[in-house]
Amino acid sequence: MEAPGEAEGAARPDGRRAGLRCHHHVTEMLDLPFLPFCVLLGGLGFVCVAFVSAWCQHWRGGFALDGSAQMFNWHPVLMVTGMVVLYSAAALVYRLPATWRGPKLPWKVLHGSLALAAFTLAVLGLVAVFRFHNSHGTPNMYSLHSWLGLATILLFSCQWLAGFSAFLLPWAPAWLRAFYKPVHIFFGSTILMLSVASCVSGINEKLFFSLKNGTTDYKHLPAEAVFANMLGLLIILFGVLVLGALARPSWKRPDADSPDSCQPLLTAER
């Protein structure tokens, strides 16, 4: 008769193999293809932009360029479009399977261009809100939302300039690119989280300022409040899904450390 320890030791390898097989099957089940997920994200991003546009058009009076409240409405639309949706598209460029083959340089240019477009929309959004405040004698930069939003955009500008200098210009040595790359990735995700927080806090702040007239008071949850709260939840969901896609190891470019990944723009072969 075998000793209990021997029987347990003999059974343990089979149990371990069974556990590994089970873990492998679960991993395969959860290993979703990126492209369908990307289509889902694109649809959700479109819904976020459509929601914020509908909110400003239907409940906030539409859009204008005259310094009025209608000019302020450009601010949330441009910020959600630029700092959340376009920024996320730039961050996800390297998750596309097409980027895993061939030169990386064209995808670097696309990544940088989408990020620059997002930054441009964010600056236009700042122009809209500052012009509205100045036209109505409203102080600038006094709320937590304004501090958080401006800090996010300043951090984004530093991120873009540092990325352009390190990865697309020829003077950065390879060791500096290798050192800065994880820093660039970390702050990329951080800026997205800050952008989502800025948008959600801005929606909440706008509702508190606007819905304070009797039956339309925010605490009574009128239709506009329900709609805008749903917009905030959609933005949070979008941001969480993008961060999840960025963190998923199986969706990362497998040859990220190849020599071509450090190829600068101005020394690329024509």
C-alpha positions in Angstrom: 0.0 0.0 0.0 1.4 3.4 -1.0 2.1 6.0 1.6 -0.3 9.0 1.5 2.6 11.3 0.6 3.6 9.1 -2.4 0.1 8.9 -3.7 -0.3 12.6 -3.4 3.0 13.2 -5.1 2.0 10.8 -7.9 -1.3 12.5 -8.4 0.1 16.0 -8.3 1.7 16.1 -11.8 -1.6 15.0 -13.4 -3.5 17.5 -11.4 -1.1 20.2 -12.4 -1.4 19.3 -16.1 -5.2 19.3 -15.8 -5.0 22.7 -14.2 -2.7 24.0 -17.0 -5.0 22.6 -19.6 -8.0 24.2 -18.0 -6.2 27.5 -17.7 -5.2 27.2 -21.4 -8.8 26.6 -22.5 -10.0 29.6 -20.4 -7.3 31.8 -22.0 -8.3 30.7 -25.5 -11.9 31.5 -24.7 -11.0 35.0 -23.5 -8.5 35.7 -26.3 -10.9 37.8 -28.4 -9.8 39.0 -31.9 -8.8 42.6 -31.9 -10.6 43.7 -35.0 -14.1 43.0 -33.9 -13.2 44.6 -30.6 -11.9 47.6 -32.5 -15.1 47.9 -34.4 -17.0 47.9 -31.1 -14.8 50.6 -29.8 -15.2 52.7 -32.9 -19.0 52.4 -32.6 -18.9 53.3 -28.9 -16.6 56.3 -29.7 -19.1 57.5 -32.3 -21.9 57.2 -29.8 -20.0 59.3 -27.3 -19.5 62.1 -29.9 -23.1 61.8 -31.0 -24.4 62.0 -27.4 -22.3 65.1 -26.5 -23.3 66.8 -29.8 -27.0 66.0 -29.3 -26.8 67.2 -25.7 -25.4 70.6 -26.8 -27.7 70.9 -29.7 -31.0 69.9 -28.1 -30.7 71.1 -24.6 -27.9 73.8 -24.7 -29.1 75.8 -27.7 -26.7 74.6 -30.5 -23.4 76.1 -31.6 -22.0 79.6 -32.5 -18.7 81.5 -32.8 -19.7 84.8 -31.1 -18.6 84.2 -27.5 -22.1 83.3 -26.4 -23.3 80.3 -24.5 -23.6 78.5 -27.9 -19.9 79.0 -28.4 -19.2 77.3 -25.1 -21.0 74.3 -26.5 -18.0 73.6 -28.8 -15.9 72.9 -25.7 -17.4 69.6 -24.6 -17.8 68.4 -28.2 -14.2 69.1 -29.1 -12.8 67.7 -25.8 -14.7 64.4 -26.1 -13.9 64.1 -29.8 -10.2 65.0 -29.4 -9.0 64.1 -25.9 -11.0 60.9 -25.6 -11.9 59.4 -29.0 -9.1 60.6 -31.3 -6.5 60.2 -28.6 -7.7 56.6 -28.0 -7.5 55.9 -31.8 -3.9 57.2 -31.7 -3.0 55.0 -28.7 -4.5 51.9 -30.4 -2.7 52.2 -33.7 0.0 49.7 -32.7 -2.6 47.2 -31.7 -3.7 46.8 -35.3 -2.4 43.5 -36.8 -1.3 45.3 -39.9 1.3 47.2 -37.9 2.9 43.9 -36.9 4.4 43.4 -40.4 6.7 45.5 -42.4 8.2 48.9 -41.5 7.0 50.6 -38.4 7.7 54.2 -39.6 4.3 54.8 -41.4 2.5 53.7 -38.3 4.6 56.1 -36.2 3.6 58.9 -38.5 -0.1 57.9 -38.2 0.2 57.6 -34.4 1.7 61.1 -34.2 -0.7 62.6 -36.6 -3.8 61.3 -34.8 -2.4 62.6 -31.5 -1.6 66.0 -33.1 -5.2 66.2 -34.4 -6.5 65.3 -30.9 -4.3 68.1 -29.4 -5.5 70.6 -32.0 -9.1 69.9 -31.2 -8.3 70.2 -27.5 -6.7 73.6 -28.0 -9.8 74.8 -30.0 -12.0 73.6 -27.1 -9.9 75.7 -24.7 -10.3 78.7 -27.0 -14.1 78.2 -27.0 -14.4 78.1 -23.2 -11.9 81.0 -22.5 -13.6 83.2 -25.0 -17.0 82.4 -23.5 -15.7 83.2 -20.0 -14.1 86.4 -21.1 -17.2 87.6 -22.9 -19.3 87.1 -19.8 -16.8 88.3 -17.2 -16.5 84.7 -15.7 -13.2 84.0 -14.0 -11.0 81.4 -15.6 -9.3 78.4 -14.0 -11.0 78.4 -10.6 -12.6 74.9 -10.5 -11.1 71.5 -10.1 -12.4 70.6 -13.5 -10.5 73.4 -15.1 -7.3 72.6 -13.2 -7.5 68.9 -14.1 -8.3 69.7 -17.8 -5.5 72.2 -18.3 -3.0 69.9 -16.5 -4.1 67.0 -18.8 -3.5 69.1 -22.0 -0.2 70.4 -20.8 1.0 66.9 -20.0 -0.3 65.8 -23.4 1.7 68.6 -25.1 4.9 67.5 -23.3 4.1 63.8 -24.2 3.7 64.6 -27.9 6.9 66.8 -28.1 8.9 64.2 -26.2 7.6 61.4 -28.4 8.3 63.3 -31.6 11.8 64.2 -30.5 12.7 60.7 -29.3 11.1 58.5 -32.0 10.9 60.6 -35.2 13.9 62.8 -35.1 17.5 61.5 -35.7 19.4 63.0 -32.8 18.0 60.7 -30.1 20.4 57.7 -29.5 18.9 54.2 -29.4 19.5 53.8 -25.7 17.5 57.0 -25.0 14.6 55.7 -27.1 14.7 52.3 -25.3 14.7 54.1 -22.0 11.9 56.5 -22.8 9.6 54.1 -24.5 8.0 52.6 -21.3 7.7 56.1 -19.9 5.9 57.2 -23.0 3.5 54.2 -22.8 2.8 54.8 -19.1 2.0 58.5 -19.6 -0.1 57.7 -22.7 -2.5 55.6 -20.5 -2.3 58.2 -17.7 -3.3 61.0 -20.1 -6.3 59.0 -21.3 -7.5 58.4 -17.7 -7.1 62.1 -16.9 -9.0 63.0 -20.1 -11.9 60.8 -19.1 -11.9 62.3 -15.6 -11.8 65.8 -17.0 -14.7 65.1 -19.3 -16.9 63.5 -16.7 -16.2 66.2 -14.1 -16.9 68.8 -16.8 -20.3 67.2 -17.6 -21.2 67.2 -13.9 -20.1 70.8 -13.4 -22.1 72.0 -16.4 -25.3 70.2 -15.1 -24.9 71.8 -11.6 -24.5 75.2 -13.2 -27.3 74.9 -15.7 -30.0 72.8 -13.9 -31.0 74.9 -10.9 -34.5 76.3 -11.8 -37.3 74.7 -9.9 -38.7 71.6 -11.7 -35.5 71.4 -13.8 -33.2 71.3 -10.8 -30.5 68.6 -11.1 -31.7 66.8 -8.0 -35.1 66.2 -9.7 -33.2 64.4 -12.5 -34.9 65.9 -15.5 -34.4 64.4 -19.0 -31.3 66.5 -19.7 -29.6 65.2 -16.5 -30.4 61.6 -17.4 -29.0 62.0 -20.9 -25.9 63.8 -19.7 -25.3 61.2 -17.0 -25.6 58.5 -19.6 -23.0 60.3 -21.7 -20.6 60.3 -18.7 -21.1 56.6 -18.2 -20.5 55.9 -21.9 -17.2 57.9 -21.8 -16.1 56.0 -18.7 -16.9 52.7 -20.4 -15.1 53.7 -23.6 -12.0 54.7 -21.6 -12.0 51.5 -19.6 -12.2 49.4 -22.7 -9.4 51.3 -24.4 -7.2 50.9 -21.3 -8.0 47.2 -21.3 -7.0 46.8 -25.0 -3.8 48.6 -24.3 -2.9 46.3 -21.4 -3.8 43.1 -23.2 -0.5 41.3 -24.0 -1.8 39.2 -26.9 -2.7 42.4 -28.8 0.7 44.1 -28.5 3.0 44.2 -31.5 5.2 41.1 -31.0 8.4 42.6 -32.6 8.2 45.8 -30.7 11.9 45.7 -30.0 13.0 45.2 -33.6 15.6 47.6 -35.0 13.0 49.2 -37.2 11.1 50.3 -34.1 13.8 52.8 -33.3 14.1 54.1 -36.9 13.8 57.9 -36.9 11.8 59.8 -39.5 14.5 62.0 -41.1 16.8 59.1 -41.8 14.2 56.7 -43.2 14.9 55.0 -46.5 12.8 56.5 -49.4 
